[in-house]
Amino acid sequence: MVDVKSHEFEGFLQKSARHYRIFLVYGPDRGLVSERADQIAKATGVSLDDGFALVRLDASDVQGQPGRLLDEVNALGLFGGEKLVWIKGAANEKALVEGFQILAKDPPDGSYLLVEAGDLKKTGALRKIAESERTIAAIACYQDDARALNALIDHELSAAQLRITPAARELLLNSIGGDRIASRNELQKLLLYCMHETLIDEHHVADIIGDASAISTDEVVDHVLEGDPDGFLHAIQKVIASKTAVFLVLQSTLKQFQLLESMRLEMDERQQQVAQVMQTLGRGIHFRRKPIIEKTLRNWNSADLSREASRLGAAILQSRQRSALEDNLAIQTLLATTLQAGRRNRRT
């Protein structure tokens, strides 16, 4: 297994990616997952404009047709040459996991397999396979920290031959970071706005930059955990305005409560303090969010976290069954969780 850290990715892409046939790109930053998967796809050398060399699938396509993954990977291209099978939206679908396991033991010679997934748990089947097999390159994509955001800003500024004041950089750092693609789009919008300037100041940033984290669901989840109904309603409206599905917020909140439950159980079973469990199970949490997570761990016990996760899971199922009411169900459920968190926070 090759576990590629965020700061190692560029070096891996240039030096090591060509030695692998199977790639798993996963993590909570959907924009970064998409961006890095695209970079890997280009690095394979397969023509992405050739419909016979590139096969794009959704994870549901594989799940609905057991054996299709192996068929696609092992099938010869119509005109020869290498193929790329690119799967998006993966989680831990049974058919995909089974095919992934077989291919990991016997990697294809004339094809590449690239799988994009969401925020996989360490115990998830797909991630466990990737982390146990040397033939797979696993690339985790967590939200950009301050160093990564500064590197992104520097890269875009350098390409545009522009400079930025310290105050403008600070304001910019506070306005981006929820999602890599959204952050890059906001930066490019700023650079276009300032193309005839020599120096970007905070007024330029304030004039043109929106809150790129609006596309991230973390802002909403954080308001839920803080028990802040006004903040929650404001943030959920930004999500709706960005055309992001409200269902994704409900899903992200469920994943957050599941992680919190695991962390709280670890604290109880090993008699650990919050700081200790944050160093192990909380390593992938963005530094800006850590105080909120720590407070929640102190105010909730594992049984209550489990019950809340079950309630969120039931709401997700209900929203799938009654799609016409999806937004209302999600908002009502999340608001109820917000109020519950608020009551707990007031006790401390």
C-alpha positions, 0 to 999 in steps of 0.5 A: 500500500502507498498512502499518499499524504497531501503534501506528498501528492505532487511528488508522487504524481511526477515520480511514482504514479506511473508505477501503479495501475490502481488508484483510490482517491477519497476524502471529505473535500469533494473538490480536491478528490475531483481535482486529484483524480483528474490529475491522475487520469491525465498522468496515465497517458490515456486519451481522455477524449477517446470514448473507447479508451476511457470508460466512465462509470458511477459506483451505482453502475457497478453495483447494479451489474456484478462483474461489470468492473472486471469485464470493463478493466479486462476488456481490450480496447477496440483499437488497442492501446491502454484503457482507463476505467474511471469510477465516481461516487464510490463508497463501500458497494459490495460489487465494487469492493469484491472487484477491487479486491480481485484486481488488487491481487492481480493488477491489469496489464493494459488498463488503469482503474481510478476510483473516486470515493467520499470520506471513507472510514478507516474501517470501510472495506474499500479503504481497508483493501487499499491500505493492505495491498501494495498494488494500490495507491491510496490518496486521501483528500482532506480540507486544505489547512493554512499551509495548503491554502497559502500554497494554492494562493501563491501558485495562482498569484505566480501564474498571474504575475500578481502580488497581494498585501498581508491584510488581503491574504489574511482576508482571503484565507478566511474566505476560502478553504471549504472545497478545493475547486470552489477555492480555486474558482474564487481565486481565479475570479479575483485574479481576473478582477485584478488583472490590470492591477499590480497589487491586490489589497483587502478592498479587492478581496472584499469586493469580489470574493464570495465565501467559497466555503458555502459549497462545503457542508462543514459550515452548516455542520459546525453550526449544528454542533454549536447549537446555533439555529440562526447560524444554521439557517443562514449557512443552509441558505448559502448551501441552497444558493450554491445549488448544492444538494441539501441532502449532502448536508444531512449526509455529512452531519450523519458522518460527523456524528458517527465519527464523534460516536467512535471518538467518544467510545474510544475515550470511554473504553481507553479512559482517554482525554479529549486531546488524546483522541483528537490526536488519533481519530481526529487527525483528519479534522481541519484545525479550525473545526477542532474546538467545536469537535472537542466541545461536542465530545465533552457535552455528549455521551456515546449513547446519545451520539449513537441515538442522534446518528440513528435519527439522522440515518432514518431521516436520510432514508425517509428523504430518499423515499420521499424525494419531493420533501427532501429539502424540508425533511433535511432542514427540519431534522438538522434544526432539531439536532441544532436545538438539541446541541444548544440545550447541551451546550448551555449546561456547561 
